Amino acid sequence: TYGLCRILLEASVRDICFKKKLLPEGADNIVYIEKYKWSDLRDKVSIGELSERLKTLYRELSSLIHARKTINRGEARRAFAETVQLIQDLYSYHGL
């Protein structure tokens, strides 16, 4: 569940960057997303409280993925619900 949540966050942040044209295009009108670190992309789509929520959740999700933490079923459900809510808030913030 945590891996899925992190993938959903990353894909949503990239999608918002593309839809809102927050990343410059190259000479051939292609955006080379792999050039950007997660923190750069995150900072382009969030500020203030929204940014803090995104940082906190991403850090939590990464801690399990990198085997620094274990979770139970309830924590997995909470993380999923928090991920979905945060994604909805990010899209709403950008009018998408």
C-alpha positions in Angstrom: 0.0 0.0 0.0 2.8 2.5 0.9 4.5 1.8 -2.4 1.3 2.4 -4.3 0.6 5.6 -2.3 4.1 7.0 -3.1 3.7 6.2 -6.8 0.3 7.9 -6.8 1.8 11.1 -5.2 4.7 11.2 -7.6 2.5 10.6 -10.7 0.0 13.3 -9.5 2.8 15.9 -8.9 4.2 15.2 -12.4 0.8 15.4 -14.0 0.1 18.8 -12.3 3.5 20.1 -13.5 2.6 19.1 -17.1 -1.0 20.3 -17.1 0.0 23.7 -15.5 3.1 24.0 -17.7 5.3 24.4 -14.6 8.4 22.9 -16.3 10.2 24.5 -19.2 10.2 22.7 -22.5 13.4 21.8 -24.3 14.3 23.0 -27.7 12.3 20.1 -29.2 9.2 20.9 -27.2 9.8 18.0 -24.9 9.9 18.2 -21.1 12.7 16.1 -19.7 11.1 15.2 -16.3 13.9 12.9 -15.3 16.2 16.0 -14.9 14.1 17.1 -11.9 14.6 15.9 -8.3 11.4 15.1 -6.3 11.9 18.1 -4.1 12.0 20.4 -7.1 8.8 19.0 -8.5 7.1 19.0 -5.1 8.0 22.7 -4.5 6.5 23.6 -7.9 3.1 22.3 -7.0 2.8 23.1 -3.3 3.3 25.8 -0.8 2.7 26.4 2.9 0.5 23.8 4.7 0.0 21.8 1.5 3.8 21.5 1.1 4.3 20.4 4.7 1.6 17.7 4.3 3.2 16.5 1.1 6.7 16.4 2.7 5.5 14.6 5.8 3.5 12.0 3.9 6.2 11.3 1.4 8.8 10.9 4.1 6.5 8.5 6.0 5.8 6.5 2.8 9.6 6.4 2.0 10.5 5.2 5.5 8.5 1.9 4.9 9.7 1.5 1.4 13.3 1.8 2.5 12.7 -0.7 5.4 13.1 1.8 8.2 9.6 1.1 9.5 6.9 -1.5 9.7 3.1 -0.9 9.7 -0.2 -2.6 10.4 -3.3 -2.7 8.4 -4.9 0.3 10.0 -1.8 2.5 9.3 -1.9 1.3 5.7 -5.6 2.3 5.3 -4.9 5.7 7.0 -1.9 6.3 4.6 -4.1 5.5 1.6 -6.9 7.8 2.7 -4.4 10.6 3.4 -2.8 10.1 0.0 -6.1 10.3 -1.8 -7.1 13.4 0.1 -3.8 15.1 -0.5 -3.9 14.4 -4.2 -7.4 15.8 -4.3 -6.3 19.0 -2.5 -3.3 19.4 -4.8 -5.5 19.2 -7.9 -8.1 21.6 -6.3 -5.3 24.1 -5.4 -4.3 24.2 -9.1 -7.9 24.4 -10.4 -7.7 21.0 -12.0 
